[in-house]
Amino acid sequence: MTKLRVGIVGLGFIATGKHLPGLAAHSDLAEVVGFCDFEIDKAETAKDLYGSADAYTTTDYTQLLADPSIDVIHVCTWNVSHAEIACAALEAGKHVLCEKPMAITGSDARRMVETAARTGKKLSVGFQNRFRPENQFLAKAIAEGRLGEIYAATAHAVRRRGVPTWGVFTDKEKQGGGPLIDLGGHAIDLALWYMDNYEVASVTGVVNHKLGDRPEGNMMGLWDPATYTVEDSAFGFVRFTNGASLYVESSWALNVADSREACVTLCGTEGGADTVQIAGSQNLKVTLNNVQGGGLVKTSPEVGAVVFSPGKPPLSGMDQAAVDEAGSWLTAILTDGEPLVTGHQACVVTEILDAIYTSAATGKPVYFNEV
């Protein structure tokens, strides 16, 4: 089998912590050839660790796009540049995996989907939480009909005090927003995927700027209030065309007792489910609830049985997700299959994020039949 040749644009934490280790676990399917970052030292370091024998570095991503030997581009740059680079890569005949969020506006996200359709190239977005073993378990339970019709859900993306103090996370100009666009997208993606519902009727949102000048207690160290230009929390209510609903909660700093990140609560006609973080662990606890024998019942799988599947290394749920995301993406390209995360699905997530910000700014709901 001919290996896919990959170029990476942007070599910050998400590239070196997720994309490159994930690709390295599938060295039989792909090799990383091109490393691009405006800080050339980062590119050189990544190349030395993960590069093919003929790998090279550059500060200009168009060099990777002009390389006819490169089949795939991973976009891991600031949020504001995702759409521009992804569309250019698709136009250059490359398949594209873009880190979340795929864009900072719904219109840019739609442009990416349209470009992929026109060029015939595959487009996916880095919602790796779908690949967590715990979430895969829940998805299978839903497919078996354990929850019935899911008509109400909550997307949880809340940290008590967890403002990232590295990179450009708190810079609205480069990121397009704060915890909503950073964390909220993961939880919304999971909820829509579980509900199998991408037909949005309207979105109402609220955005708060209350704690940006109070860095005390942050588990990632103190941030500089002078450079904190994003929201500290945001909330949204999504109504679907079939009458179903989704409540969205997101924050980096909120006075709650416990954090709950990339988790969901699902309510269906046959049962419900929720996911919560296990204290002191990267793993999740999945709980299913329904009625059996006339009584209310809650059930949870054994954590080990969910996380450590036969034949897989004993990785945490998040580490395993990075490996499985890369393998699924590369296999979709090689077999001409559909990625687990499609461009259309990710586009709807971005449209919801954009609509929450827009609704909060205008004080009015955003109606999707007007988009």
C-alpha positions as CSV (number, residue, x, y, z in Angstrom):
1,M,0.0,0.0,0.0
2,T,1.3,3.5,-0.9
3,K,1.5,5.7,2.2
4,L,-0.3,9.0,2.3
5,R,2.1,12.0,2.5
6,V,1.0,14.6,5.0
7,G,1.9,18.3,5.6
8,I,1.2,20.0,8.9
9,V,0.5,23.7,9.0
10,G,0.9,25.1,12.5
11,L,3.0,23.3,15.1
12,G,1.7,24.4,18.5
13,F,0.3,22.3,21.3
14,I,-2.5,20.7,19.4
15,A,-0.3,19.6,16.5
16,T,2.5,18.2,18.7
17,G,0.2,16.8,21.4
18,K,-2.5,15.2,19.2
19,H,-2.0,15.2,15.4
20,L,1.6,14.2,15.2
21,P,1.5,11.4,17.8
22,G,-1.8,10.2,16.2
23,L,-0.2,10.0,12.8
24,A,2.9,8.4,14.2
25,A,0.8,5.5,15.5
26,H,-0.2,4.8,11.9
27,S,3.2,4.9,10.2
28,D,2.0,2.1,7.9
29,L,-0.6,4.4,6.5
30,A,1.1,7.8,6.3
31,E,4.3,9.7,6.8
32,V,4.6,13.4,7.6
33,V,6.7,15.2,5.0
34,G,6.1,18.9,5.4
35,F,6.3,21.0,8.6
36,C,5.1,24.6,8.5
37,D,5.1,27.2,11.3
38,F,6.0,30.9,11.3
39,E,8.4,30.0,14.1
40,I,10.8,27.8,12.2
41,D,12.4,26.4,15.4
42,K,9.0,24.7,16.2
43,A,8.9,23.2,12.7
44,E,12.5,21.9,12.9
45,T,11.8,20.3,16.3
46,A,8.7,18.6,15.1
47,K,10.4,17.4,11.9
48,D,13.2,15.8,13.9
49,L,10.7,13.9,16.0
50,Y,8.1,12.9,13.5
51,G,9.4,13.6,10.0
52,S,10.0,11.2,7.1
53,A,13.4,10.7,5.7
54,D,12.8,13.4,3.1
55,A,10.9,15.8,5.4
56,Y,11.4,19.5,5.2
57,T,10.4,22.7,7.0
58,T,9.0,26.0,5.9
59,T,7.4,29.2,7.2
60,D,5.2,29.5,4.1
61,Y,2.2,27.1,4.0
62,T,1.8,27.6,0.2
63,Q,5.0,25.7,-0.2
64,L,3.2,22.6,1.1
65,L,0.2,23.2,-1.1
66,A,2.5,23.5,-4.2
67,D,4.2,20.1,-3.4
68,P,2.6,17.5,-5.7
69,S,3.8,14.7,-3.5
70,I,1.7,15.8,-0.5
71,D,-1.8,14.2,-0.4
72,V,-3.1,15.6,2.9
73,I,-2.9,18.8,4.9
74,H,-3.6,19.2,8.6
75,V,-4.5,22.7,9.6
76,C,-3.5,23.5,13.2
77,T,-3.2,27.3,13.2
78,W,-5.0,30.1,14.9
79,N,-8.8,29.8,14.4
80,V,-9.0,33.0,12.3
81,S,-6.8,31.4,9.6
82,H,-8.5,28.0,9.4
83,A,-10.9,28.7,6.5
84,E,-8.3,30.5,4.3
85,I,-5.7,27.7,4.6
86,A,-8.2,24.9,4.4
87,C,-9.9,26.3,1.2
88,A,-6.5,26.9,-0.4
89,A,-5.4,23.4,0.4
90,L,-8.6,21.9,-1.0
91,E,-8.2,24.0,-4.2
92,A,-4.6,22.6,-4.4
93,G,-6.0,19.1,-4.5
94,K,-5.3,18.1,-0.9
95,H,-7.5,16.3,1.5
96,V,-7.9,18.5,4.7
97,L,-8.2,17.7,8.4
98,C,-8.8,21.0,10.1
99,E,-8.5,21.5,13.8
100,K,-11.6,22.7,15.6
101,P,-13.3,25.1,15.2
102,M,-13.4,24.7,11.4
103,A,-13.9,28.5,11.1
104,I,-15.0,31.4,13.2
105,T,-18.1,32.2,11.2
106,G,-20.8,30.1,9.7
107,S,-20.3,31.6,6.3
108,D,-16.6,30.6,6.3
109,A,-17.5,27.1,7.4
110,R,-20.0,26.8,4.6
111,R,-17.4,28.0,2.1
112,M,-15.1,25.2,3.3
113,V,-17.8,22.6,2.7
114,E,-18.7,24.0,-0.7
115,T,-15.0,24.0,-1.7
116,A,-14.5,20.4,-0.6
117,A,-17.6,19.4,-2.6
118,R,-16.5,21.2,-5.7
119,T,-12.9,19.9,-5.6
120,G,-13.9,16.4,-4.7
121,K,-11.5,16.3,-1.8
122,K,-12.3,15.1,1.7
123,L,-12.7,17.5,4.6
124,S,-12.9,16.6,8.3
125,V,-12.6,18.5,11.5
126,G,-10.7,17.6,14.7
127,F,-13.5,16.6,17.1
128,Q,-11.5,13.8,18.6
129,N,-13.9,13.4,21.5
130,R,-16.1,11.2,19.3
131,F,-13.3,8.7,19.3
132,R,-13.1,8.4,23.0
133,P,-13.9,4.8,24.0
134,E,-16.5,6.0,26.5
135,N,-18.3,8.1,23.8
136,Q,-18.1,5.2,21.3
137,F,-19.8,3.0,23.9
138,L,-22.6,5.6,24.3
139,A,-23.0,6.0,20.6
140,K,-23.4,2.2,20.2
141,A,-26.0,2.1,23.0
142,I,-28.0,4.9,21.2
143,A,-27.7,3.0,17.9
144,E,-29.2,0.0,19.7
145,G,-32.3,2.1,20.6
146,R,-31.5,2.3,24.3
147,L,-32.5,5.9,24.5
148,G,-35.2,6.0,21.8
149,E,-35.8,9.4,20.3
150,I,-33.5,12.0,21.9
151,Y,-35.6,15.1,22.2
152,A,-33.7,17.2,24.8
153,A,-30.0,17.5,25.6
154,T,-27.4,19.6,27.3
155,A,-23.9,20.2,26.0
156,H,-21.5,20.7,29.0
157,A,-18.2,22.6,28.5
158,V,-17.6,24.1,31.9
159,R,-14.4,24.7,33.9
160,R,-14.5,26.1,37.4
161,R,-11.2,27.9,36.8
162,G,-9.3,26.7,33.7
163,V,-8.3,29.6,31.6
164,P,-5.5,28.5,29.2
165,T,-2.5,30.8,29.8
166,W,-0.4,29.8,26.8
167,G,-0.8,30.5,23.1
168,V,-3.4,33.0,21.9
169,F,-6.5,31.5,23.6
170,T,-7.5,34.7,25.3
171,D,-7.0,36.8,22.1
172,K,-10.4,37.4,20.4
173,E,-8.8,38.8,17.2
174,K,-6.9,35.5,16.6
175,Q,-9.3,33.0,18.1
176,G,-12.7,34.5,17.3
177,G,-13.9,33.9,20.9
178,G,-13.1,32.2,24.2
179,P,-14.5,29.1,25.9
180,L,-17.5,28.9,23.7
181,I,-15.5,28.5,20.5
182,D,-12.8,26.6,22.2
183,L,-14.6,24.1,24.5
184,G,-18.2,24.5,23.4
185,G,-17.7,23.1,20.0
186,H,-16.6,19.7,21.3
187,A,-19.7,19.3,23.5
188,I,-22.1,20.6,20.8
189,D,-20.6,18.2,18.3
190,L,-21.1,15.2,20.6
191,A,-24.7,16.2,21.3
192,L,-25.6,16.7,17.7
193,W,-23.9,13.4,16.8
194,Y,-25.8,11.5,19.5
195,M,-29.1,13.2,18.6
196,D,-28.4,12.6,14.9
197,N,-30.0,16.0,14.4
198,Y,-28.5,18.8,12.3
199,E,-31.7,20.6,11.3
200,V,-31.5,23.8,13.4
201,A,-34.5,26.2,13.6
202,S,-33.2,28.9,15.9
203,V,-30.5,29.8,18.4
204,T,-30.6,32.2,21.4
205,G,-27.4,33.1,23.2
206,V,-25.9,34.9,26.2
207,V,-22.2,35.9,26.6
208,N,-20.6,37.0,29.8
209,H,-17.6,39.1,30.6
210,K,-17.6,38.9,34.4
211,L,-14.4,37.2,35.6
212,G,-11.7,38.1,33.0
213,D,-10.1,40.5,35.6
214,R,-10.0,37.9,38.4
215,P,-7.2,35.4,37.6
216,E,-6.8,34.1,41.2
217,G,-7.3,30.4,41.6
218,N,-6.7,29.5,38.0
219,M,-5.4,25.9,37.7
220,M,-3.2,26.9,34.7
221,G,-1.6,29.8,36.4
222,L,-2.5,33.5,36.5
223,W,-3.5,35.2,33.2
224,D,-3.0,38.8,32.3
225,P,-6.4,40.6,32.5
226,A,-5.0,43.3,30.2
227,T,-4.7,40.8,27.3
228,Y,-7.9,38.9,28.1
229,T,-10.3,40.0,25.3
230,V,-12.7,37.0,25.1
231,E,-15.8,36.0,27.1
232,D,-15.4,34.0,30.3
233,S,-18.7,32.1,29.8
234,A,-21.4,31.7,27.2
235,F,-24.8,30.0,27.1
236,G,-27.1,29.0,24.3
237,F,-30.4,27.4,23.6
238,V,-30.9,25.6,20.3
239,R,-34.3,24.7,18.9
240,F,-34.4,22.1,16.1
241,T,-37.0,21.9,13.3
242,N,-38.5,18.7,14.8
243,G,-39.1,20.4,18.2
244,A,-36.0,18.9,19.9
245,S,-33.8,21.2,22.0
246,L,-30.2,21.6,23.1
247,Y,-28.9,23.7,26.0
248,V,-25.3,24.8,25.7
249,E,-23.1,25.8,28.7
250,S,-19.5,26.8,28.3
251,S,-16.9,28.6,30.4
252,W,-13.3,28.8,31.3
253,A,-14.1,30.5,34.7
254,L,-17.4,29.9,36.4
255,N,-18.3,29.7,40.1
256,V,-19.5,26.1,40.0
257,A,-18.5,23.3,42.3
258,D,-17.2,21.0,39.6
259,S,-15.9,21.1,36.0
260,R,-17.7,19.2,33.3
261,E,-16.0,19.4,29.9
262,A,-16.9,17.8,26.6
263,C,-19.8,16.0,28.3
264,V,-23.5,15.6,27.6
265,T,-26.8,15.0,29.2
266,L,-29.3,13.2,26.9
267,C,-33.0,12.7,27.4
268,G,-34.9,10.2,25.2
269,T,-38.3,8.5,25.0
270,E,-36.8,5.1,26.1
271,G,-34.1,6.3,28.5
272,G,-31.5,8.9,29.2
273,A,-27.7,9.1,29.5
274,D,-25.0,11.4,30.8
275,T,-21.3,11.6,30.9
276,V,-19.1,13.1,33.6
277,Q,-15.4,13.4,34.2
278,I,-14.0,11.0,36.7
279,A,-12.2,12.9,39.4
280,G,-8.4,12.8,39.1
281,S,-8.6,11.1,35.7
282,Q,-8.9,11.9,32.0
283,N,-11.6,9.3,31.6
284,L,-15.4,9.6,31.6
285,K,-18.1,7.8,33.5
286,V,-21.1,7.0,31.3
287,T,-24.5,6.4,33.0
288,L,-27.6,5.1,31.3
289,N,-31.0,5.5,33.0
290,N,-34.4,4.0,32.2
291,V,-37.3,2.1,33.7
292,Q,-37.0,-1.6,34.3
293,G,-39.5,-3.9,36.1
294,G,-41.5,-0.8,37.1
295,G,-38.5,0.9,38.8
296,L,-36.0,3.5,38.0
297,V,-32.6,2.1,37.1
298,K,-29.1,3.5,36.5
299,T,-26.4,1.5,34.9
300,S,-22.7,2.2,34.0
301,P,-20.2,0.1,32.2
302,E,-17.0,-0.9,34.0
303,V,-14.4,1.8,33.2
304,G,-11.7,-0.7,32.3
305,A,-14.1,-2.5,30.0
306,V,-14.8,0.7,28.1
307,V,-11.3,2.2,28.0
308,F,-9.1,-0.8,27.6
309,S,-10.4,-2.8,24.6
310,P,-8.8,-6.1,23.6
311,G,-5.8,-5.5,21.3
312,K,-5.4,-1.8,22.1
313,P,-2.7,-0.3,24.2
314,P,-3.6,0.9,27.7
315,L,-4.0,4.5,26.9
316,S,-6.2,7.1,28.5
317,G,-9.5,7.8,26.7
318,M,-8.1,11.0,25.3
319,D,-4.8,9.5,24.1
320,Q,-6.7,6.7,22.5
321,A,-8.9,9.2,20.8
322,A,-6.0,10.9,19.1
323,V,-4.8,7.6,17.7
324,D,-8.2,6.4,16.6
325,E,-9.0,9.8,15.0
326,A,-5.9,9.7,12.9
327,G,-6.5,6.1,11.9
328,S,-10.1,6.7,11.0
329,W,-9.2,9.8,8.9
330,L,-6.4,8.1,7.0
331,T,-8.5,5.0,6.3
332,A,-11.4,7.1,5.0
333,I,-9.0,8.7,2.4
334,L,-7.4,5.4,1.4
335,T,-10.7,3.6,1.0
336,D,-12.6,6.6,-0.4
337,G,-15.0,6.4,2.6
338,E,-16.7,9.1,4.5
339,P,-14.9,10.5,7.6
340,L,-16.6,10.0,10.9
341,V,-16.8,13.8,11.3
342,T,-18.1,15.2,8.1
343,G,-17.6,18.8,6.9
344,H,-21.4,19.3,7.0
345,Q,-21.7,18.2,10.6
346,A,-18.8,20.4,11.7
347,C,-20.3,23.3,9.7
348,V,-23.6,23.1,11.7
349,V,-21.5,23.2,14.9
350,T,-19.8,26.4,13.7
351,E,-23.1,27.9,12.7
352,I,-24.5,27.3,16.2
353,L,-21.4,28.9,17.8
354,D,-21.6,31.9,15.5
355,A,-25.3,32.2,16.2
356,I,-24.8,32.2,20.0
357,Y,-22.3,35.0,19.7
358,T,-24.6,36.9,17.2
359,S,-27.7,36.5,19.4
360,A,-25.8,37.6,22.5
361,A,-24.6,40.7,20.6
362,T,-28.0,41.7,19.2
363,G,-30.3,40.5,22.0
364,K,-32.3,38.6,19.5
365,P,-32.7,34.9,18.4
366,V,-31.0,33.8,15.2
367,Y,-33.4,32.0,12.8
368,F,-31.7,29.5,10.6
369,N,-34.2,29.6,7.8
370,E,-33.0,33.2,7.2
371,V,-29.3,32.1,6.9
